[in-house]
Amino acid sequence: MPYPLAFALTLLVEAPVYLVVLARCGGVRPGRAAAAALVVNCATHPGLWWVLGRFAAGPAAAYWTAFALAETAVCASEALLLGRPLARLLRSPPRSHCRCGRPPR
């Protein structure tokens, strides 16, 4: 799969998740949530692509092990990059208008 297509598919899957979680549950404006999704993916996706490219021609078990480890590192990196909005979301109680699966208090 060519890199631009892989990056587009990543954004297609992850951007809506960022929008819902950060905007609806974290109190971040939708435009900023979309920008956050783009920025963190621009920062982490090239490295992930490079790492996984080293395992693509090898055995499937090696690829999927590398995939799991690399995605774990990417999730941690993206959480660090998000910083304050993510910390606020994790510390704050659910909002009454939050539609992220938690009932209002």
Contacts in CASP RR format, 6 or more apart in sequence:
PFRMAT RR
TARGET T0000
AUTHOR 0000-0000-0000
METHOD contacts of the structure
MODEL  1
MPYPLAFALTLLVEAPVYLVVLARCGGVRPGRAAAAALVVNCATHPGLWW
VLGRFAAGPAAAYWTAFALAETAVCASEALLLGRPLARLLRSPPRSHCRC
GRPPR
3 49 0 8 1.000
6 45 0 8 1.000
6 49 0 8 1.000
7 41 0 8 1.000
7 45 0 8 1.000
7 49 0 8 1.000
10 41 0 8 1.000
10 45 0 8 1.000
11 37 0 8 1.000
11 38 0 8 1.000
11 41 0 8 1.000
14 37 0 8 1.000
14 41 0 8 1.000
15 34 0 8 1.000
15 37 0 8 1.000
15 38 0 8 1.000
15 41 0 8 1.000
17 37 0 8 1.000
18 33 0 8 1.000
18 34 0 8 1.000
18 36 0 8 1.000
18 37 0 8 1.000
18 40 0 8 1.000
19 30 0 8 1.000
19 33 0 8 1.000
19 34 0 8 1.000
19 37 0 8 1.000
20 99 0 8 1.000
20 100 0 8 1.000
21 33 0 8 1.000
21 89 0 8 1.000
21 100 0 8 1.000
22 28 0 8 1.000
22 32 0 8 1.000
22 33 0 8 1.000
22 36 0 8 1.000
22 82 0 8 1.000
22 85 0 8 1.000
22 86 0 8 1.000
22 89 0 8 1.000
23 29 0 8 1.000
23 30 0 8 1.000
23 31 0 8 1.000
23 33 0 8 1.000
24 97 0 8 1.000
24 98 0 8 1.000
24 99 0 8 1.000
24 100 0 8 1.000
25 89 0 8 1.000
25 94 0 8 1.000
25 95 0 8 1.000
25 98 0 8 1.000
25 100 0 8 1.000
25 102 0 8 1.000
26 85 0 8 1.000
26 88 0 8 1.000
26 89 0 8 1.000
26 92 0 8 1.000
26 95 0 8 1.000
26 98 0 8 1.000
27 85 0 8 1.000
27 88 0 8 1.000
27 89 0 8 1.000
27 95 0 8 1.000
28 36 0 8 1.000
28 85 0 8 1.000
32 85 0 8 1.000
33 85 0 8 1.000
36 82 0 8 1.000
36 85 0 8 1.000
39 81 0 8 1.000
40 77 0 8 1.000
40 78 0 8 1.000
40 81 0 8 1.000
40 82 0 8 1.000
41 78 0 8 1.000
43 77 0 8 1.000
43 78 0 8 1.000
43 81 0 8 1.000
44 74 0 8 1.000
44 77 0 8 1.000
44 78 0 8 1.000
44 81 0 8 1.000
45 74 0 8 1.000
48 70 0 8 1.000
48 71 0 8 1.000
48 74 0 8 1.000
51 66 0 8 1.000
51 70 0 8 1.000
52 63 0 8 1.000
52 66 0 8 1.000
52 67 0 8 1.000
52 70 0 8 1.000
54 66 0 8 1.000
55 62 0 8 1.000
55 63 0 8 1.000
55 66 0 8 1.000
55 67 0 8 1.000
56 63 0 8 1.000
79 86 0 8 1.000
93 105 0 8 1.000
94 100 0 8 1.000
94 102 0 8 1.000
94 103 0 8 1.000
94 104 0 8 1.000
94 105 0 8 1.000
95 104 0 8 1.000
96 104 0 8 1.000
96 105 0 8 1.000
97 104 0 8 1.000
98 104 0 8 1.000
END
